[in-house]
Amino acid sequence: MAQIKLSNLRHSYSSSPAGDADYALKKIDLTWEDGGAYALLGPSGCGKSTLLNIISGLLIPSEGKVLFDDQDVTALPPARRNIAQVFQFPVIYDTMTVYDNLAFPLRNRGRDEETVKRRVTAIAEMLEVTTMLTTRAANLSPDNKQKISMGRGLVREDVNVVMFDEPLTVIDPHLKWKLRSKLKELHQRVKATMIYVTHDQTEALTFADQVVVMQDGEVVQIGTPVDLFERPAHTFVGHFIGSPGMNVLPCEVRGGAAFFGGERIALEGPVSGAGDGMAEIGIRPEFVSVSKTGEGIAAHIRKVADIGRHKVVEAIAHDSRIHAIMDGEAPDAGDAVTLEFNRSQTRLYKDGWLASSPEGGAR
Ligand SMILES: Nc1ncnc2c1ncn2[C@@H]1O[C@H](COP(=O)(O)OP(=O)(O)OP(=O)(O)O)[C@@H](O)[C@H]1O
């Protein structure tokens, strides 16, 4: 396994890029530590596949370098990078048994049959497919086929990185959670550097210790699932992660204080990155309290959705929509209410970027 470093990377599919808009990857500096479980998360078109193809060697970046353990591999073809990839659709040989499918990447590299047996047995046990080893792959269900495909990616001990590209796309929704948690468990046992590419926040947050969030060819935040939830560095991350995402409300900053519809809103701490002028307040629905009698911002309820464990309330205040998540009894549509924001979770954003610090010290 290896540390993978992307240094000053840019990529344009155009032969004569004029400006930033012509770059699928704008400027990426990123280190994937040896043995880490990473997710690369972002909406369609943000550049995830481009980045993956640069790591695997299918694409040579327009600018910058790819380093595996400090060795420059930017110009090396895929076959010389020693990478395992698991794709959206299972890549297995239908006519072979499960055992032979799992053995294939090892035999292909001339491993002796004793090693093949040891690795195949271990991986089959981890994936809970031992009873299927003599079954022909053609007879497997789609999720078992994808499991074997994953096993083929994990069976070699000498790869630099295992990359998963939306591996659960073809899996039935009710089986997805099983494979998701299986993958996490596999990482803990195999300890390989793994990069999991997805546009699905649940998959990313379940699998990864560190999530790299991309938007429009740039990395907007790298952090643990908790970091991304608690302290989004950009309003995009706040929106993209969470259900519903973070509320982003227009505000005016005057003398270090934030005003929403003319009302002063207490922020987590000092404003660190914005002068006077228009900015945005970010507050997650989990930290908005709704009350019929309390203090706070006057609002009215537009909708209440019961989503099982809790209710999602949609309120309108100063012409802005604000979501709140509530347990227990919720008001009804049309009710007049007041909203309070948990101060320590109320952040300021300027031009999309976090511009407030917690009380008692910047983070
Ligand atoms: N071969 C190509 N030629 C020209 N432009 C491309 C090519 N491949 C991708 N792009 C463009 O580069 C940008 C990034 O695309 P990319 O496929 O890397 O995003 P993605 O995040 O992987 O999206 P998806 O999840 O839909 O695969 C997009 O604007 C896309 O249109």
The ligand as an SDF file (V2000), in Angstrom:
LIG
                    3D

 31 33  0  0  0  0  0  0  0  0999 V2000
  -13.7560   12.8220  -22.1470 N   0  0  0  0  0  0  0  0  0  0  0  0
  -14.2090   14.0470  -21.8310 C   0  0  0  0  0  0  0  0  0  0  0  0
  -14.1370   15.0530  -22.7240 N   0  0  0  0  0  0  0  0  0  0  0  0
  -14.5640   16.2890  -22.4360 C   0  0  0  0  0  0  0  0  0  0  0  0
  -15.0890   16.6470  -21.2350 N   0  0  0  0  0  0  0  0  0  0  0  0
  -15.1800   15.6760  -20.3180 C   0  0  0  0  0  0  0  0  0  0  0  0
  -14.7600   14.3390  -20.5710 C   0  0  0  0  0  0  0  0  0  0  0  0
  -14.9810   13.6010  -19.4470 N   0  0  0  0  0  0  0  0  0  0  0  0
  -15.5210   14.4480  -18.5440 C   0  0  0  0  0  0  0  0  0  0  0  0
  -15.6350   15.6860  -19.0560 N   0  0  0  0  0  0  0  0  0  0  0  0
  -16.1650   16.8830  -18.3550 C   0  0  0  0  0  0  0  0  0  0  0  0
  -15.3540   17.0920  -17.1940 O   0  0  0  0  0  0  0  0  0  0  0  0
  -16.1530   17.4730  -16.0900 C   0  0  0  0  0  0  0  0  0  0  0  0
  -15.9490   16.4810  -14.9490 C   0  0  0  0  0  0  0  0  0  0  0  0
  -16.4740   15.2200  -15.3410 O   0  0  0  0  0  0  0  0  0  0  0  0
  -16.3050   13.8830  -14.4880 P   0  0  0  0  0  0  0  0  0  0  0  0
  -16.8480   12.7450  -15.2950 O   0  0  0  0  0  0  0  0  0  0  0  0
  -14.9070   13.7860  -13.9920 O   0  0  0  0  0  0  0  0  0  0  0  0
  -17.2780   14.1840  -13.2420 O   0  0  0  0  0  0  0  0  0  0  0  0
  -17.9210   13.1470  -12.1940 P   0  0  0  0  0  0  0  0  0  0  0  0
  -17.9530   13.8830  -10.9110 O   0  0  0  0  0  0  0  0  0  0  0  0
  -17.1850   11.8670  -12.2380 O   0  0  0  0  0  0  0  0  0  0  0  0
  -19.3860   12.9480  -12.7380 O   0  0  0  0  0  0  0  0  0  0  0  0
  -20.2600   11.5910  -12.7580 P   0  0  0  0  0  0  0  0  0  0  0  0
  -20.5610   11.2700  -11.3420 O   0  0  0  0  0  0  0  0  0  0  0  0
  -21.4720   11.9960  -13.5560 O   0  0  0  0  0  0  0  0  0  0  0  0
  -19.4130   10.5630  -13.4470 O   0  0  0  0  0  0  0  0  0  0  0  0
  -17.5880   17.5380  -16.5930 C   0  0  0  0  0  0  0  0  0  0  0  0
  -17.8680   18.8690  -16.9250 O   0  0  0  0  0  0  0  0  0  0  0  0
  -17.5780   16.6650  -17.8220 C   0  0  0  0  0  0  0  0  0  0  0  0
  -18.5310   17.0940  -18.7600 O   0  0  0  0  0  0  0  0  0  0  0  0
  1  2  1  0
  2  3  1  0
  2  7  2  0
  3  4  2  0
  4  5  1  0
  5  6  2  0
  6  7  1  0
  6 10  1  0
  7  8  1  0
  8  9  2  0
  9 10  1  0
 10 11  1  0
 11 12  1  0
 11 30  1  0
 12 13  1  0
 13 14  1  0
 13 28  1  0
 14 15  1  0
 15 16  1  0
 16 17  2  0
 16 18  1  0
 16 19  1  0
 19 20  1  0
 20 21  2  0
 20 22  1  0
 20 23  1  0
 23 24  1  0
 24 25  2  0
 24 26  1  0
 24 27  1  0
 28 29  1  0
 28 30  1  0
 30 31  1  0
M  END
$$$$
